[in-house]
Amino acid sequence: MYHDTMFQSSSEGCLGRLLGSVTEKLPRNAVVHRGKVKNPRWLNKRAWDYLSEFQQSQEQLDIPVRSSGANTWQSPPNLAFKLNFDAAIFSDFNCSGIGAIIRNGKGEVMATMSAKGPPVGDSEEAEVLACRRALEFAIDAGFTNLVIEGDNAAIMTSLLSSGANLSRLSHIVQDIQWLA
């Protein structure tokens, strides 16, 4: 399919205007490709082919939006605050990162924190250290009635467990349980 500078959508129209202005100037500035002079329309065809390929790839990459509500923020019970925390591992810098946010029942931000953390062996260790640091931050900031939320299910389950924790991170889990 060959198109000169006639395009349908607005992004294609912008490309069409650009190619139109380029091809208007090309008779005096010949297109040279691998040492051979090309017809200026060749550039239009190549641009159109690249645009078509890009649009097809975008259709193939179309990711459906989740509507389950699993990742929707839920407000804490009355008179409580929600402490959300997360960790990141920066192996290139031999450290981790910690982030926390405290929100009230209306979802308004009450306090935030981000900090450089120690080097860690895996994501579970990073998450449990982030939880402890976030809880320490919340207590230092004066928040005591908290609902704690993190994205590592194993860590959150171990924090809620009242049984003996025999994992390698049990001492940190116990610190968190004692602080909470």
N, C-alpha and C positions, 0 to 999 in steps of 0.2 A: 504494500500500500504506500503510495507516494503522496506527500503533501508538500506544497510550497511553504507558504506562511499562513495558511488558513488553519487555525486551531479552534477547538470548541470551548474548553474550560478556561477559567481565568489564568491558571498557572501555565497552561499551554499557550494562551493568548500572549502572556508576557514573553514566553520563549519565542513565539512567532514574531513579535515586534522586534525582539533582539536579533533574531536571525534575519529578519527583513532589513534591518539597518546594516547588518554585517554584509549581506549579499548585495546591497546597493553599492557598497564601497568596494566590493571584490573585483569588479571589472578592472579597476585601476590597481588593485592589490591582488594579484593572482594567487589562488590557493595552490600551494606546492605540497605534495605528499610523496615522500620517498623519491624526491627529485623530479616528479612528473607534475605538470600543471593540470589541475582538476577543474571541472566545471563547478561554479559556485553552488549549484543546486545539490551537488554531492554532499556539501556540508549540511544542508537542510535535511537530507535523507538520513544522514548519520545521526543528527540530533534527534530527529523523530524516532529512529530506531532505539536510541538510548532512552528516550522518554517513555516509549512503549514498554521496554524491558523493565524500567524502574516501576512503572505503574502495575505491571503484572506481578512483580516481586512484592509490592505492597499489598496486593490482594491476597497473595499466598501467605503473607506474614500477619494477616489480620487476626488479632487475638480477641476472642470473645470476652466481654466484661462479665465478671462474676457478680451474681445478684443474690448469693446465698446470705450475705450480711455477716459472714464469718469475720471479716476484717473491718467491721464497722465499730467505731468507738462507742462504748456503752457507759453511761454516766454511773458514778458510784452511788451507793445509798445515801439518804439524807445525812447531812452533817459529816460526811466523809470526803476525803480527797482521793484521787486516783494517781498513783505513781506508776508511770510507764518508763521502762528502761530498755536499753539495747546495747549491744557491744559490737565492735568491729575489730578484725585482726588485720594489722598492717605488717605482714611478714617482711616486706622490703625494708622497713624501718625498725624491725625487731621490737615492736610494741603493739599494744591494743588501744582501742578507743572506747570511751564510755559516754553514753548520753542518757539523760533522764529529763522527764517533764512531769510536773505536778499540776493537775487540773481540778477545778471544783466541779460541783454537780451540773453546772451550766456549760461545762466544757471550756471555761475561761482559764487561761494559763496563769498559774499562781507563781511558779518558779521553774527555772530550767537550769541544767548543768551539763557541761561536757568537759571531759578531761582525758588526758593521756593516761593509759593504763600500762601495766607491766607486760613484758613478753609472756605469751601463753602458749600452751601446747596444742589446744584445740578450741573449738567454738563453745563446748560445754564449760570449759574452765573460764573462758572469756565472759560468758553469760553469768555464771555464778559470782564472779568477781564484780561484774557490773551491777548486779543486783545488790550486793553488799554495799558497794560504794554509793549507789543511788539511795539506799535506805539510810545510810549515814548522813548523806546530804539532806534528805527530807527531815530527819530528826534535828539536825543542826539548824535547819531553817524554821523549826517550830511546828512541824506537822506531825501529829501523832496518830490520828484516826485515818488510816490509809488502807486502800485497796491496792495491792501490788500486782502489776501485770507485766509479763515478759513474753517473748515469742518462742522460747525454747520449752516445749512441753515437758521434757524430762526434768528440767530444773524446777519448773513450777510444780510438778507432781511431787518431787522430793521435798520441796519447801512445805507442802501441805501435809506430808506424811508425819505421823506421830511415832512411827516405829523406828527401830534402830537403822541408821544409815551407815552402811559399810563401804561406801564408795570412796575413792581417793580424794574426793572433794567434801567429805562428810564434815570436816572441821569448819569449812566455810559455810556450809548449809546450816550447821548448828549456830554459828555466829548470827546468821540472818534470822533464824527462828528465835533466838534470844533477843535480838534487837526489835523484832516485830512484836 
